Amino acid sequence: MEQLAERVARVTLLLETLNDPYPTPRSALEPDSGPAASRYVPCETCGARGEVRVPGGWQLCLICDGRGEKRRDGEPEWDAYVGLPLVEAMQLPRACWSKSSAPRMEDTYAWERLRRTYDRHGSYQAVRQGLGWLALAAPRQHRLVETVLVNHEPRLLVPTARTELELGVLGITLRVGSVRVPPWLIEQTEADRQRATIRELAACGLTAGEIARRLGLSRKAVQRKLRAA
């Protein structure tokens, strides 16, 4: 039973890190830079002031309704951003696109190398196959596993849903067989568990020296972890 519980814990860790190698999705659309024609042009009647001089004072410009600009209707194209006719704006110096700013091929596909590293040291391929099997065998359990563990979406689970989630992980574990976990994840998990233990002992009133003796650590290491917490 302990061996099965350990395998379930390892599969859970693999599920939680299944998407770690993948890049964060982002839009492929990039805004065009450089001059562009605006729909509006400065109002010539009021000189872009929004009001005109009349005997006895000033009044709202009726051509642009006081906005200082009007919709372009036959006038030369105008770049509202730089405040110049488009022809003149096109002649302004522009920053050259640098090749160094473009993503290098090796950087673009770095996540693929990272995924191969994960797959080489962990049973991720078997877990993916287990997820595919679970989607057909128990769709509800699959949705819970994928939502809560793989995608890390916040969910408040009722006891029945928690049981379904655990059964889903158990089903995948039984199909995976021997479970390999990347060593750096095991080290990270152990470090997280150790920090949690140190915080709990400190909350109980134990000093850094007492915690160090209990966990077999140095006093400075415990103090360092407490400061980080």
N, C-alpha and C positions, 0 to 999 in steps of 0.2 A: 504493500500500500504506500509506503514511504517513497519507493522508487517511482510509482505512478504519479504521486503528488509532485515529485521533483520534475518529472517529465512534463506535467501539466504547467508547472511554473515556467519551465523553459519555453514551451510553446507559446504561452502567454507573452513572454518577453519578445519572442520572434514576431508575434502578431503586432505588438505595440511598436516595433521598429521596422515593420515590413515596408513602409514608405520612406524610411529615412534617406536612402540613397537618391531618391528622385528630386529633381529641382522643383522649386516653388513655381506653380503656373503663373505666368504673367502675360499681358497683352503683347501681341506681335506688332501691333500698330504703333508707329512712331509718327509724331506730328511733323509735318513738313516745315522746314525752316526757310527763312528768306522772305523777301517782300511778297505781298499778296494784295490784290485789289479788294477794297472795301465796297460794301453796298451803298455807303453814304460818302458824300463829299462835303467840304466846308461850304456853308451858305455864303454866296458872294454878295447877296443883298445887304446883309448885316455885318459882313466881315467876320463871321463865325462868333459874333458876340451874343446873338440871340435877341437883340433889340436894335432899333434904328432911331436915329435922331429925327425929331419932328419939331416944328415950331412950339416952343414952350417946354421942351424936355425930351423924354425918350418914351418909346412905346414898343410893345412886343412885336418882333418880326413875324409877319403873317406868312412868309414863305417857308420858314423852318419851324414855326410855332414856338419860337423861343429856345430851341435846342442848339442852335448854332451850326447845325448840319442838316442836310436834306438828302433824300434818296437820289442816287446818281441817275441822271436822265440825259445822256448824250455828252456829259462833261468828261474830260480826260480821267482815266483811272487814278484812284487815290489810295495811298497806303496810310490807313488811319494810325497804325502802330508807330511809325516813324514821323508821321505828319508831313509827308512829301508826296508829290505826284509819283505814280508808280514807276515812270520812266527814270526819274532821278533816284528813286530808292533802289532800283536795280543796279545802279552804278556805284552804290556805296560799297566799301570794302567789307568782305565777309570772311569769317573764320573758315579756314580750309578744313575739310574732313580728314582727320588723321587716321592712318591705318592702324596706329597703335590703339585707337579707341574702339576698333572693331574687335569683337570677341574672337580669340584664336580658336582654331579648330580643336586643339587639344583641350581648351577650356570649355568649349561648347559641349563636348561629350565626356566631360570629367565624371558626370554622374553615372555614365555607363560603366566606367572603370570601377567606380565606388560600388556599384551594384554587383559587379563580378567579384569584388573583394568580399562583400557580404555573403554572396552565394557560396564562395569557396570555403568560408569559415563557419557557415551556419546552414541549417536545414531549411532555408527559405523556399527553395523550389518545392520541396515536399509539403511545406505549409501552404503554399499557393495552390497546389493540387488538392490538398485537403479542404481548402476554402471552396474550390470549385465543386468538389463532391458534396459539401455541406449545402451549397446553394440548391442542389437538386434534391438532396435527401431531407433537409429540414430548412426550408426558406426563412422561417421566422428566426431560427437560431442564427442563420447566416447573416441576416440583416442586423441582428444585435451585435454579433462579433465584429462585423465590418464597421458598423457605426461607432461602437464604443471603443473597441481596442485598436482597429486599424486606422480609422479616420479621426479618432480622439474627439468626437463630437460630444458636447456635454449632454448627458441624459440622466434624468432622475428615475432610477429603475425600481419598480415595485418588486416584492419578493419573487413573484412568479417569473418576471422578466429576468431577474438575477439568476434564477435557477436555469432558465432557458439558455442564458449566456454561458453559464458554467458547463452545461451539457454540450453546447456547441464546441467549446474549447476541448472538452474531453473527447468528443467524437473525432476532432482533427488529430488530437494526440495519439489516439489508438491507430489511426491510419499512417501517421508519420513514422512510428517505430522509434528507432534510436534518434535522439534529438541532439544536434550539435548547435552550440551557441558561440558566436564570436567572443574570444577571450576578453576583448576590451569592454563588451557589454556586461560580462560577468564582473569584471573589476569595477565598473561604474555602479552596478547594482549593489555590490558589497560596500562601496564607499558611501552610497546613499543610505544604506541600512545602518552603517556605522555612525553617520552623522545624526540620523534619527535617534539612535540609542543614546548618543552623547547628549542630545537636547533633552531627552526624557529624563536621564539621570540628573542633569543639571536642574531641571524643573522640580525634581524631588528634593533638592537642597544639597546634593553632593558637590564637593569642591572639585576643582580640576585635578588635584593630586589623587583624590579618591577614585575619580572616574578613570584616571590613567592606570592606577593599580588594578582596577577591576577588569579593564579591557586589554591590559598588556601594552599600553601605549606610553609614549613619553608625555610628561606634563605640558611641555611646550606645544606638542602636536594637538593635545586636547584644547588648550587655550586658543590655538590658531583656528581650530574648527568651530569653537564657540564664538569667536569674533566674526567669523565668516557667516555664522548663522544669524 
